[in-house]
Amino acid sequence: TTFADLADLLWGPPEARFCNTVDFLGHASAVNDDTGAPGVSLREAIGAKNPKHVGDATTFISWTWRFKVKQFIEALKNYCVGNDLDMSQIFTWICFFCNCQFQWLSGTPQDGVETFGETVKKIGNLVCVVDTYKAKESLYFSRLWTVFEVFIALSCAG
């Protein structure tokens, strides 16, 4: 299962986005403070139910929705173990969970570049989850947005 599969499950396939939404933890029915419309980020819904599982982001994760969920989780675990980090103290900013997909996927005009730059500057730490370092085979390196994320992070680094 990939994150793109989960997006289709939660919000419907691209051709019928938001027609048959799954209201996971109330994220589809909760009213968004910014828009006044129903639909909040998964992070907000999780925080409303389990506040201890949500905190200020310590690490921005650069990745792609086409990654398999299990591999993605393993990569994050390996990052924490390899850097001797306490997983209970790491709060990641992952677009799938932190962005309100009801706004992003509905076609509502947003300046993703400006928003992204502000987010990376505020967090100050970016980790790339890369499927392979072989550029010709990599999902990660085939996407302009992920390369842009690295460029912005390096530009923001003191």
VONU-697499 format. One line per 8 residues: number of its first residue (from 0); for each residue x, y, z of N, C-alpha, C, O. Coordinates in nm, 4 decimals, always signed. Example, Ala and Ser with C-alpha at 12.3 -4.5 7.8 and 13.67 -1.06 7.14 Angstrom:
<recs>
0) +1.3190/-0.5690/+0.7800/+1.2300/-0.4500/+0.7800/+1.3200/-0.3300/+0.7800/+1.4236/-0.3319/+0.8465 ~ +1.2850/-0.2250/+0.7080/+1.3670/-0.1060/+0.7140/+1.2900/+0.0030/+0.7870/+1.3409/+0.1138/+0.8039
</recs>
This chain:
<recs>
0) +0.0842/-0.1189/+0.0000/+0.0000/+0.0000/+0.0000/+0.0884/+0.1248/+0.0000/+0.1789/+0.1385/+0.0824 ~ +0.0608/+0.2140/-0.0926/+0.1351/+0.3402/-0.0988/+0.0512/+0.4513/-0.0354/-0.0673/+0.4330/-0.0078 ~ +0.1144/+0.5664/-0.0129/+0.0400/+0.6809/+0.0377/-0.0600/+0.7307/-0.0663/-0.1649/+0.7838/-0.0299 ~ -0.0296/+0.7145/-0.1937/-0.1253/+0.7508/-0.2986/-0.2500/+0.6627/-0.2875/-0.3617/+0.7099/-0.3085 ~ -0.2304/+0.5336/-0.2543/-0.3438/+0.4439/-0.2320/-0.4280/+0.4920/-0.1131/-0.5510/+0.4918/-0.1189 ~ -0.3602/+0.5329/-0.0060/-0.4322/+0.5827/+0.1114/-0.5097/+0.7102/+0.0780/-0.6225/+0.7287/+0.1237 ~ -0.4485/+0.7982/-0.0023/-0.5171/+0.9208/-0.0435/-0.6446/+0.8861/-0.1189/-0.7491/+0.9467/-0.0955 ~ -0.6366/+0.7887/-0.2093/-0.7552/+0.7461/-0.2842/-0.8611/+0.6886/-0.1895/-0.9807/+0.7116/-0.2079
8) -0.8165/+0.6140/-0.0887/-0.9090/+0.5555/+0.0081/-0.9764/+0.6651/+0.0916/-1.0978/+0.6623/+0.1118 ~ -0.8978/+0.7604/+0.1393/-0.9511/+0.8652/+0.2270/-1.0332/+0.9699/+0.1521/-1.1385/+1.0124/+0.1996 ~ -0.9849/+1.0111/+0.0355/-1.0438/+1.1269/-0.0323/-1.1003/+1.0950/-0.1707/-1.1494/+1.1843/-0.2397 ~ -1.0937/+0.9704/-0.2106/-1.1441/+0.9297/-0.3415/-1.0366/+0.9433/-0.4480/-0.9386/+1.0152/-0.4285 ~ -1.0543/+0.8742/-0.5620/-0.9553/+0.8820/-0.6698/-0.9552/+1.0220/-0.7327/-1.0534/+1.0952/-0.7202 ~ -0.8476/+1.0589/-0.7991/-0.8365/+1.1951/-0.8550/-0.9566/+1.2386/-0.9379/-0.9973/+1.3546/-0.9319 ~ -1.0135/+1.1467/-1.0149/-1.1258/+1.1854/-1.1011/-1.2556/+1.2071/-1.0222/-1.3511/+1.2632/-1.0758 ~ -1.2601/+1.1638/-0.8969/-1.3798/+1.1827/-0.8139/-1.3409/+1.2247/-0.6726/-1.4014/+1.1809/-0.5746
16) -1.2397/+1.3096/-0.6636/-1.1858/+1.3514/-0.5344/-1.2959/+1.4119/-0.4473/-1.3722/+1.4974/-0.4922 ~ -1.3029/+1.3669/-0.3237/-1.3952/+1.4135/-0.2194/-1.5413/+1.3760/-0.2426/-1.6293/+1.4287/-0.1745 ~ -1.5690/+1.2871/-0.3363/-1.7074/+1.2421/-0.3569/-1.7488/+1.1405/-0.2504/-1.8627/+1.1428/-0.2038 ~ -1.6590/+1.0530/-0.2124/-1.6850/+0.9507/-0.1109/-1.5717/+0.9516/-0.0098/-1.4859/+0.8634/-0.0108 ~ -1.5716/+1.0510/+0.0769/-1.4636/+1.0699/+0.1729/-1.4827/+0.9810/+0.2954/-1.5939/+0.9672/+0.3461 ~ -1.3735/+0.9209/+0.3424/-1.3738/+0.8463/+0.4673/-1.3396/+0.9460/+0.5776/-1.2379/+1.0148/+0.5698 ~ -1.4234/+0.9539/+0.6795/-1.4050/+1.0535/+0.7867/-1.3156/+0.9972/+0.8969/-1.3603/+0.9753/+1.0095 ~ -1.1890/+0.9742/+0.8632/-1.0912/+0.9170/+0.9564/-1.0676/+1.0128/+1.0735/-1.0214/+1.1251/+1.0537
24) -1.0989/+0.9687/+1.1938/-1.0845/+1.0479/+1.3163/-1.1555/+1.1831/+1.3089/-1.1190/+1.2767/+1.3800 ~ -1.2554/+1.1928/+1.2239/-1.3322/+1.3159/+1.2122/-1.2682/+1.4231/+1.1255/-1.3134/+1.5376/+1.1254 ~ -1.1631/+1.3874/+1.0515/-1.0919/+1.4896/+0.9737/-1.1758/+1.5480/+0.8610/-1.1519/+1.6613/+0.8193 ~ -1.2724/+1.4741/+0.8114/-1.3550/+1.5248/+0.7015/-1.4705/+1.6103/+0.7507/-1.5183/+1.6968/+0.6773 ~ -1.5162/+1.5882/+0.8724/-1.6324/+1.6614/+0.9229/-1.5952/+1.7797/+1.0117/-1.6757/+1.8716/+1.0275 ~ -1.4765/+1.7799/+1.0696/-1.4351/+1.8922/+1.1549/-1.4269/+2.0199/+1.0715/-1.3852/+2.0171/+0.9557 ~ -1.4668/+2.1308/+1.1314/-1.4661/+2.2584/+1.0594/-1.3262/+2.3191/+1.0633/-1.2644/+2.3299/+1.1692 ~ -1.2783/+2.3579/+0.9473/-1.1466/+2.4185/+0.9319/-1.1541/+2.5647/+0.9759/-1.2357/+2.6410/+0.9243
32) -1.0687/+2.6040/+1.0716/-1.0685/+2.7412/+1.1223/-1.0338/+2.8441/+1.0142/-1.0829/+2.9569/+1.0172 ~ -0.9490/+2.8045/+0.9189/-0.9058/+2.8974/+0.8131/-1.0139/+2.9215/+0.7080/-1.0300/+3.0334/+0.6592 ~ -1.0873/+2.8167/+0.6738/-1.1829/+2.8278/+0.5629/-1.3287/+2.8310/+0.6074/-1.4151/+2.8774/+0.5330 ~ -1.3568/+2.7823/+0.7274/-1.4944/+2.7714/+0.7737/-1.5682/+2.6528/+0.7128/-1.6848/+2.6285/+0.7440 ~ -1.5005/+2.5804/+0.6271/-1.5597/+2.4642/+0.5598/-1.5189/+2.3361/+0.6326/-1.4205/+2.3356/+0.7066 ~ -1.5937/+2.2281/+0.6119/-1.5537/+2.1001/+0.6709/-1.4223/+2.0519/+0.6093/-1.3962/+2.0731/+0.4909 ~ -1.3411/+1.9873/+0.6911/-1.2162/+1.9272/+0.6437/-1.0935/+1.9894/+0.7061/-1.0636/+2.1067/+0.6837 ~ -1.0221/+1.9099/+0.7850/-0.8973/+1.9537/+0.8475/-0.7873/+1.8536/+0.8123/-0.8143/+1.7479/+0.7553
40) -0.6648/+1.8876/+0.8465/-0.5536/+1.7967/+0.8203/-0.5653/+1.6732/+0.9102/-0.6307/+1.6764/+1.0144 ~ -0.5015/+1.5662/+0.8682/-0.4979/+1.4459/+0.9516/-0.4267/+1.4762/+1.0829/-0.4638/+1.4221/+1.1870 ~ -0.3251/+1.5619/+1.0795/-0.2526/+1.6020/+1.2006/-0.3485/+1.6657/+1.3004/-0.3453/+1.6323/+1.4189 ~ -0.4337/+1.7572/+1.2540/-0.5292/+1.8222/+1.3429/-0.6267/+1.7210/+1.4020/-0.6583/+1.7274/+1.5208 ~ -0.6742/+1.6284/+1.3207/-0.7687/+1.5268/+1.3680/-0.7019/+1.4352/+1.4705/-0.7622/+1.4020/+1.5725 ~ -0.5790/+1.3947/+1.4440/-0.5056/+1.3099/+1.5388/-0.4828/+1.3857/+1.6686/-0.5015/+1.3304/+1.7770 ~ -0.4424/+1.5126/+1.6585/-0.4178/+1.5947/+1.7774/-0.5418/+1.6155/+1.8621/-0.5327/+1.6222/+1.9847 ~ -0.6575/+1.6258/+1.7982/-0.7824/+1.6430/+1.8721/-0.8156/+1.5179/+1.9536/-0.8721/+1.5278/+2.0625
48) -0.7809/+1.4013/+1.9013/-0.8106/+1.2745/+1.9695/-0.6972/+1.2307/+2.0631/-0.7223/+1.1745/+2.1697 ~ -0.5726/+1.2569/+2.0225/-0.4539/+1.2113/+2.0970/-0.3485/+1.3226/+2.1005/-0.2488/+1.3141/+2.0288 ~ -0.3684/+1.4265/+2.1822/-0.2772/+1.5414/+2.1807/-0.1296/+1.5065/+2.2053/-0.0415/+1.5764/+2.1552 ~ -0.1014/+1.4009/+2.2805/+0.0389/+1.3667/+2.3091/+0.1133/+1.3177/+2.1848/+0.2363/+1.3139/+2.1832 ~ +0.0376/+1.2799/+2.0796/+0.1006/+1.2301/+1.9576/+0.1285/+1.3405/+1.8558/+0.1756/+1.3131/+1.7454 ~ +0.0995/+1.4641/+1.8927/+0.1202/+1.5765/+1.8014/+0.1990/+1.6838/+1.8757/+0.1671/+1.7175/+1.9897 ~ +0.3018/+1.7369/+1.8105/+0.3819/+1.8434/+1.8700/+0.4425/+1.9296/+1.7616/+0.4234/+1.9041/+1.6427 ~ +0.5151/+2.0309/+1.8024/+0.5839/+2.1154/+1.7046/+0.6857/+2.0312/+1.6289/+0.7626/+1.9559/+1.6887
56) +0.6853/+2.0447/+1.4991/+0.7730/+1.9624/+1.4149/+0.9198/+1.9879/+1.4459/+0.9636/+2.1020/+1.4599 ~ +0.9938/+1.8791/+1.4562/+1.1387/+1.8856/+1.4760/+1.2131/+1.8500/+1.3479/+1.3312/+1.8812/+1.3329 ~ +1.1429/+1.7842/+1.2557/+1.2050/+1.7359/+1.1330/+1.1058/+1.7423/+1.0177/+0.9934/+1.6932/+1.0283 ~ +1.1483/+1.8033/+0.9078/+1.0679/+1.8058/+0.7860/+1.1089/+1.6847/+0.7029/+1.2277/+1.6618/+0.6802 ~ +1.0105/+1.6072/+0.6575/+1.0405/+1.4887/+0.5780/+1.0126/+1.5171/+0.4308/+0.9010/+1.5535/+0.3938 ~ +1.1139/+1.5002/+0.3479/+1.1017/+1.5126/+0.2028/+1.0889/+1.3712/+0.1474/+1.1723/+1.2849/+0.1750 ~ +0.9834/+1.3482/+0.0688/+0.9523/+1.2117/+0.0234/+0.8531/+1.2181/-0.0913/+0.8269/+1.3262/-0.1442 ~ +0.7976/+1.1045/-0.1306/+0.6952/+1.1011/-0.2353/+0.5800/+1.0107/-0.1944/+0.6004/+0.9081/-0.1296
64) +0.4601/+1.0490/-0.2323/+0.3399/+0.9727/-0.1982/+0.3405/+0.8332/-0.2591/+0.2632/+0.7479/-0.2154 ~ +0.4237/+0.8074/-0.3569/+0.4252/+0.6749/-0.4200/+0.5041/+0.5725/-0.3381/+0.5106/+0.4555/-0.3759 ~ +0.5639/+0.6149/-0.2266/+0.6343/+0.5199/-0.1409/+0.5341/+0.4292/-0.0704/+0.4209/+0.4684/-0.0420 ~ +0.5788/+0.3073/-0.0433/+0.4969/+0.2141/+0.0336/+0.5032/+0.2544/+0.1805/+0.6090/+0.2913/+0.2315 ~ +0.3894/+0.2468/+0.2472/+0.3785/+0.2908/+0.3861/+0.4792/+0.2175/+0.4743/+0.5494/+0.2803/+0.5536 ~ +0.4866/+0.0867/+0.4612/+0.5770/+0.0068/+0.5453/+0.7230/+0.0486/+0.5259/+0.7962/+0.0630/+0.6239 ~ +0.7658/+0.0679/+0.4026/+0.9041/+0.1089/+0.3761/+0.9314/+0.2476/+0.4323/+1.0398/+0.2739/+0.4843 ~ +0.8340/+0.3352/+0.4219/+0.8474/+0.4712/+0.4729/+0.8671/+0.4701/+0.6253/+0.9552/+0.5382/+0.6777
72) +0.7849/+0.3932/+0.6945/+0.7959/+0.3836/+0.8403/+0.9303/+0.3236/+0.8790/+0.9946/+0.3709/+0.9727 ~ +0.9735/+0.2198/+0.8077/+1.1044/+0.1592/+0.8352/+1.2176/+0.2604/+0.8156/+1.3119/+0.2641/+0.8946 ~ +1.2085/+0.3409/+0.7123/+1.3117/+0.4423/+0.6867/+1.3189/+0.5426/+0.8014/+1.4280/+0.5808/+0.8436 ~ +1.2038/+0.5852/+0.8519/+1.2035/+0.6799/+0.9638/+1.2584/+0.6164/+1.0909/+1.3322/+0.6803/+1.1660 ~ +1.2220/+0.4898/+1.1151/+1.2773/+0.4189/+1.2312/+1.4292/+0.4081/+1.2195/+1.5015/+0.4346/+1.3155 ~ +1.4769/+0.3691/+1.1013/+1.6214/+0.3567/+1.0802/+1.6927/+0.4898/+1.1003/+1.8024/+0.4937/+1.1560 ~ +1.6317/+0.5980/+1.0557/+1.6898/+0.7310/+1.0756/+1.7042/+0.7605/+1.2255/+1.8089/+0.8079/+1.2697 ~ +1.6005/+0.7329/+1.3022/+1.6047/+0.7595/+1.4465/+1.7081/+0.6717/+1.5158/+1.7878/+0.7208/+1.5957
80) +1.7071/+0.5436/+1.4858/+1.8028/+0.4512/+1.5480/+1.9456/+0.4878/+1.5072/+2.0347/+0.4931/+1.5919 ~ +1.9674/+0.5126/+1.3795/+2.1010/+0.5458/+1.3295/+2.1569/+0.6758/+1.3838/+2.2783/+0.6959/+1.3842 ~ +2.0695/+0.7643/+1.4296/+2.1137/+0.8926/+1.4845/+2.0909/+0.9014/+1.6349/+2.0974/+1.0094/+1.6936 ~ +2.0639/+0.7848/+1.6973/+2.0433/+0.7743/+1.8418/+1.9398/+0.8753/+1.8918/+1.9628/+0.9461/+1.9898 ~ +1.8258/+0.8806/+1.8231/+1.7187/+0.9737/+1.8574/+1.6062/+0.9014/+1.9307/+1.5732/+0.7873/+1.8981 ~ +1.5487/+0.9671/+2.0280/+1.4340/+0.9146/+2.1016/+1.3095/+0.9374/+2.0162/+1.2655/+1.0510/+1.9990 ~ +1.2530/+0.8296/+1.9630/+1.1397/+0.8417/+1.8712/+1.0201/+0.9133/+1.9341/+0.9399/+0.9736/+1.8629 ~ +1.0077/+0.9073/+2.0653/+0.8942/+0.9739/+2.1302/+0.9120/+1.1260/+2.1322/+0.8176/+1.1995/+2.1612
88) +1.0330/+1.1725/+2.1014/+1.0607/+1.3159/+2.1018/+1.0746/+1.3754/+1.9619/+1.1019/+1.4944/+1.9467 ~ +1.0557/+1.2924/+1.8609/+1.0661/+1.3384/+1.7219/+0.9259/+1.3614/+1.6675/+0.8420/+1.2712/+1.6681 ~ +0.9018/+1.4823/+1.6209/+0.7741/+1.5153/+1.5590/+0.8038/+1.5582/+1.4161/+0.8718/+1.6579/+1.3920 ~ +0.7517/+1.4813/+1.3231/+0.7819/+1.5048/+1.1820/+0.6751/+1.5901/+1.1152/+0.5571/+1.5840/+1.1499 ~ +0.7194/+1.6694/+1.0189/+0.6269/+1.7422/+0.9321/+0.6246/+1.6639/+0.8022/+0.7220/+1.6627/+0.7269 ~ +0.5114/+1.5981/+0.7768/+0.4926/+1.5165/+0.6578/+0.3682/+1.5714/+0.5885/+0.2597/+1.5727/+0.6466 ~ +0.3842/+1.6163/+0.4654/+0.2755/+1.6859/+0.3951/+0.1450/+1.6087/+0.3965/+0.0387/+1.6685/+0.4132 ~ +0.1503/+1.4779/+0.3794/+0.0295/+1.3951/+0.3751/-0.0562/+1.4172/+0.4989/-0.1790/+1.4196/+0.4900
96) +0.0080/+1.4334/+0.6148/-0.0620/+1.4482/+0.7417/-0.0814/+1.5939/+0.7831/-0.1837/+1.6278/+0.8426 ~ +0.0142/+1.6794/+0.7530/+0.0119/+1.8169/+0.8043/-0.0624/+1.9156/+0.7154/-0.1214/+2.0109/+0.7663 ~ -0.0612/+1.8958/+0.5858/-0.1382/+1.9825/+0.4960/-0.2848/+1.9420/+0.5018/-0.3170/+1.8237/+0.5123 ~ -0.3726/+2.0399/+0.4948/-0.5148/+2.0094/+0.4837/-0.5398/+1.9701/+0.3392/-0.5480/+2.0558/+0.2513 ~ -0.5519/+1.8406/+0.3151/-0.5663/+1.7917/+0.1781/-0.6965/+1.8394/+0.1142/-0.7073/+1.8434/-0.0084 ~ -0.7945/+1.8753/+0.1953/-0.9191/+1.9281/+0.1400/-0.8929/+2.0596/+0.0670/-0.9595/+2.0904/-0.0319 ~ -0.7963/+2.1367/+0.1154/-0.7599/+2.2607/+0.0476/-0.6671/+2.2330/-0.0701/-0.6892/+2.2837/-0.1801 ~ -0.5631/+2.1527/-0.0473/-0.4614/+2.1293/-0.1508/-0.5162/+2.0516/-0.2696/-0.4876/+2.0858/-0.3843
104) -0.5936/+1.9489/-0.2435/-0.6396/+1.8623/-0.3519/-0.7666/+1.9127/-0.4199/-0.8051/+1.8613/-0.5249 ~ -0.8316/+2.0122/-0.3613/-0.9558/+2.0625/-0.4192/-0.9315/+2.1656/-0.5286/-1.0249/+2.2075/-0.5971 ~ -0.8063/+2.2061/-0.5449/-0.7757/+2.3057/-0.6471/-0.7811/+2.4480/-0.5947/-0.7681/+2.5428/-0.6723 ~ -0.8002/+2.4649/-0.4632/-0.7992/+2.5982/-0.4040/-0.6617/+2.6594/-0.4260/-0.5615/+2.5994/-0.3871 ~ -0.6544/+2.7769/-0.4871/-0.5227/+2.8372/-0.5141/-0.4443/+2.8612/-0.3850/-0.4948/+2.9210/-0.2900 ~ -0.3201/+2.8133/-0.3837/-0.2310/+2.8323/-0.2700/-0.0898/+2.8497/-0.3214/-0.0538/+2.7975/-0.4270 ~ -0.0110/+2.9227/-0.2469/+0.1287/+2.9411/-0.2833/+0.2115/+2.8372/-0.2092/+0.2647/+2.8639/-0.1014 ~ +0.2218/+2.7183/-0.2681/+0.2947/+2.6091/-0.2041/+0.4416/+2.6387/-0.1854/+0.5026/+2.5916/-0.0895
112) +0.4998/+2.7163/-0.2759/+0.6421/+2.7496/-0.2657/+0.6670/+2.8353/-0.1422/+0.7575/+2.8066/-0.0639 ~ +0.5878/+2.9392/-0.1245/+0.6062/+3.0275/-0.0091/+0.5775/+2.9536/+0.1210/+0.6541/+2.9631/+0.2169 ~ +0.4665/+2.8798/+0.1237/+0.4296/+2.8042/+0.2425/+0.5383/+2.7039/+0.2782/+0.5762/+2.6912/+0.3946 ~ +0.5881/+2.6331/+0.1779/+0.6922/+2.5341/+0.2010/+0.8186/+2.5984/+0.2575/+0.8749/+2.5498/+0.3556 ~ +0.8629/+2.7075/+0.1955/+0.9841/+2.7750/+0.2422/+0.9725/+2.8200/+0.3869/+1.0665/+2.8040/+0.4647 ~ +0.8582/+2.8761/+0.4234/+0.8361/+2.9198/+0.5614/+0.8396/+2.8011/+0.6574/+0.8957/+2.8099/+0.7666 ~ +0.7797/+2.6916/+0.6160/+0.7757/+2.5722/+0.7007/+0.9152/+2.5163/+0.7230/+0.9516/+2.4845/+0.8362 ~ +0.9934/+2.5038/+0.6169/+1.1295/+2.4498/+0.6299/+1.2156/+2.5417/+0.7172/+1.2907/+2.4935/+0.8019
120) +1.2055/+2.6719/+0.6974/+1.2827/+2.7667/+0.7790/+1.2474/+2.7522/+0.9267/+1.3354/+2.7503/+1.0126 ~ +1.1194/+2.7420/+0.9548/+1.0738/+2.7309/+1.0934/+1.1248/+2.6030/+1.1593/+1.1686/+2.6053/+1.2743 ~ +1.1191/+2.4917/+1.0864/+1.1612/+2.3635/+1.1432/+1.3136/+2.3531/+1.1504/+1.3683/+2.3098/+1.2518 ~ +1.3817/+2.3924/+1.0435/+1.5274/+2.3958/+1.0440/+1.5981/+2.2635/+1.0230/+1.7209/+2.2584/+1.0310 ~ +1.5249/+2.1559/+0.9964/+1.5870/+2.0244/+0.9788/+1.5086/+1.9467/+0.8737/+1.3882/+1.9263/+0.8889 ~ +1.5755/+1.9035/+0.7679/+1.5096/+1.8285/+0.6613/+1.5767/+1.6930/+0.6473/+1.6994/+1.6827/+0.6452 ~ +1.4943/+1.5890/+0.6377/+1.5436/+1.4538/+0.6146/+1.4785/+1.4042/+0.4864/+1.3568/+1.4129/+0.4701 ~ +1.5598/+1.3524/+0.3963/+1.5098/+1.2981/+0.2700/+1.4917/+1.1476/+0.2836/+1.5843/+1.0764/+0.3226
128) +1.3739/+1.1002/+0.2518/+1.3489/+0.9564/+0.2465/+1.3575/+0.9198/+0.0991/+1.2694/+0.9526/+0.0197 ~ +1.4649/+0.8515/+0.0648/+1.4970/+0.8205/-0.0747/+1.4828/+0.6705/-0.0962/+1.5297/+0.5908/-0.0149 ~ +1.4188/+0.6327/-0.2047/+1.3983/+0.4910/-0.2316/+1.5253/+0.4229/-0.2805/+1.5536/+0.3097/-0.2411 ~ +1.6020/+0.4900/-0.3656/+1.7298/+0.4375/-0.4134/+1.8169/+0.5553/-0.4554/+1.7666/+0.6603/-0.4954 ~ +1.9455/+0.5367/-0.4459/+2.0371/+0.6424/-0.4889/+2.0705/+0.6332/-0.6369/+2.1454/+0.7159/-0.6890 ~ +2.0161/+0.5341/-0.7045/+2.0352/+0.5215/-0.8490/+1.9346/+0.6138/-0.9162/+1.8164/+0.5810/-0.9260 ~ +1.9809/+0.7281/-0.9620/+1.8928/+0.8338/-1.0120/+1.7949/+0.7849/-1.1180/+1.6791/+0.8266/-1.1178 ~ +1.8383/+0.6979/-1.2081/+1.7496/+0.6524/-1.3160/+1.6366/+0.5636/-1.2651/+1.5349/+0.5489/-1.3328
136) +1.6526/+0.5039/-1.1468/+1.5520/+0.4140/-1.0915/+1.4702/+0.4783/-0.9790/+1.3731/+0.4190/-0.9320 ~ +1.5071/+0.5946/-0.9370/+1.4508/+0.6557/-0.8172/+1.3192/+0.7290/-0.8413/+1.3087/+0.8108/-0.9326 ~ +1.2186/+0.6989/-0.7583/+1.0960/+0.7787/-0.7570/+1.1275/+0.9184/-0.7029/+1.0811/+1.0194/-0.7558 ~ +1.2068/+0.9211/-0.5972/+1.2374/+1.0476/-0.5300/+1.3041/+1.1465/-0.6245/+1.2608/+1.2613/-0.6344 ~ +1.4076/+1.1039/-0.6929/+1.4831/+1.1954/-0.7793/+1.4136/+1.2238/-0.9117/+1.4578/+1.3107/-0.9869 ~ +1.3058/+1.1521/-0.9416/+1.2319/+1.1777/-1.0657/+1.1297/+1.2898/-1.0486/+1.0690/+1.3341/-1.1461 ~ +1.1108/+1.3350/-0.9262/+1.0115/+1.4395/-0.8991/+1.0806/+1.5740/-0.8797/+1.1712/+1.5867/-0.7973 ~ +1.0382/+1.6724/-0.9544/+1.0956/+1.8065/-0.9435/+1.0705/+1.8656/-0.8048/+1.1567/+1.9351/-0.7509
144) +0.9535/+1.8387/-0.7468/+0.9213/+1.8985/-0.6177/+1.0180/+1.8526/-0.5087/+1.0609/+1.9350/-0.4279 ~ +1.0535/+1.7252/-0.5036/+1.1443/+1.6777/-0.3989/+1.2827/+1.7379/-0.4164/+1.3485/+1.7711/-0.3178 ~ +1.3278/+1.7526/-0.5405/+1.4572/+1.8178/-0.5652/+1.4492/+1.9641/-0.5203/+1.5440/+2.0169/-0.4623 ~ +1.3362/+2.0288/-0.5473/+1.3141/+2.1664/-0.5038/+1.3176/+2.1764/-0.3510/+1.3734/+2.2718/-0.2967 ~ +1.2582/+2.0784/-0.2811/+1.2605/+2.0791/-0.1343/+1.4039/+2.0813/-0.0818/+1.4358/+2.1557/+0.0110 ~ +1.4889/+2.0000/-0.1415/+1.6288/+1.9967/-0.0991/+1.6959/+2.1307/-0.1284/+1.7707/+2.1820/-0.0452 ~ +1.6695/+2.1874/-0.2459/+1.7255/+2.3172/-0.2819/+1.6851/+2.4233/-0.1802/+1.7701/+2.4995/-0.1341 ~ +1.5579/+2.4297/-0.1445/+1.5097/+2.5291/-0.0476/+1.5750/+2.5071/+0.0881/+1.6189/+2.6024/+0.1526
152) +1.5815/+2.3816/+0.1314/+1.6427/+2.3524/+0.2614/+1.7874/+2.3962/+0.2653/+1.8326/+2.4531/+0.3647 ~ +1.8609/+2.3701/+0.1577/+2.0015/+2.4124/+0.1525/+2.0126/+2.5641/+0.1458/+2.1055/+2.6215/+0.2025 ~ +1.9203/+2.6293/+0.0783/+1.9188/+2.7760/+0.0697/+1.8895/+2.8399/+0.2049/+1.9376/+2.9493/+0.2344 ~ +1.8102/+2.7711/+0.2871/+1.7725/+2.8233/+0.4183/+1.8792/+2.7970/+0.5249/+1.8830/+2.8630/+0.6288 ~ +1.9652/+2.6998/+0.4968/+2.0681/+2.6636/+0.5950/+2.1701/+2.7762/+0.6070/+2.2347/+2.8154/+0.5099 ~ +2.1820/+2.8262/+0.7283/+2.2667/+2.9364/+0.7633/+2.3827/+2.9606/+0.6790/+2.4589/+3.0538/+0.7042
</recs>
